[in-house]
Amino acid sequence: MKEFMASITFSGVIAEEYLELIPAQKDYISRLVSQKKITSYGLSTDRTKFWVTFSAESEQEVWRLLVGFSLYKFMEVEIDELLFHQNTKLFFPQLSFN
């Protein structure tokens, strides 16, 4: 498997249609996370930029996954293949004081 980063910009005015699609978007992303297709994601505070790292065989697979986003028609996407992707949560497990 390869790692890819999708840098997404949400374009246009946020309309009622956009807001109605957000729950479906969240459900789809959760499904991809549980399938380990999405390995991490983040949203800017102004909600105009979204970054997603994918574990996929090819860039074409990433595009197929992105087309499934309910907000796809509002997105401008740039995809880059990553040489590596590190996450500090992999190295430092959260402590439990139970």
N, C-alpha and C positions, 0 to 999 in steps of 0.2 A: 504494500500500500504506500501511496505517496501522500504528502501533505500539501494542501493548497490554502491560500488566504484569499478570500473574496472581500474586497473593499467596496462597500455599497453606499451610494448616495441616494437619498430619497428626494425625488424631484417633484416640483409642482406644489400647489397649495394643498394643505391638508383639508380634505372635504369629508363630508359625512360618510361617503362610500369607503374612503380610506380607513376611517375609524371603525367602521363595521367589520372590516376584514382582519383587524388586529387579533381577535381571539383565535381565528383559524390559523393565522400566522404562528402564534405562540404554540398551538397544539402541534402543528407540523414540525416546528423546530424541536419541541420536546420529543417527538417521535424519532427524529433523526439523531438526537443526542442519545436516546436509549438504544438505537441501532449502531451507535459509535461512528456514524457518518459525519456528525458535527462533533469536534473535539473541544471547541471553545467559541465564545462569541461575546461581543460587547457593543453597547450603544452609547453614542455621545450624549451629553446632557441636553443638547438642543434637539436631539432626536432626528438629526439630518444625516448622520453617518452611522454605519453598522458594519462591524468587522466579524467575519466568520471564518474559522479554520475547519477545513474538511479533510477527512481521511477517505481517499478515493483512488481508483485505479488510473484515472485519466482526467484531464481538464473537461473532456466531453461529459463524463459522469457528473462532475460538479455542475456543469450547465444544466444537465437533466434534473438534478436536485433543486437548483435555483428556480427553474421554471415552475416547480411545484409550490413555491412561496405564493401565498394569496396576494401579497403586495407586489408581485413581480412587475406589473405594468407601471408601477411608480418608481422603479429602481433603475439606477445606472450602475453597472457592475464592472469592476476590473478584477481579474483573477491572476494570481501569481503562484507558481509552484515554489514551495519552500524547501530549502536545503535541510532545515531542521526547525522544530518549534518546541521550545522549552516552556514549562509551566512550573512555577515554584510550588504549587500545590502537590505536584508529583514528588517533590523532594522533602517537604515539610508537612507531615500529617498533622491534622488538627488534634489538639489535646482534649481529652475528656477527663473531667475531674470527678467522675462517678465512682 
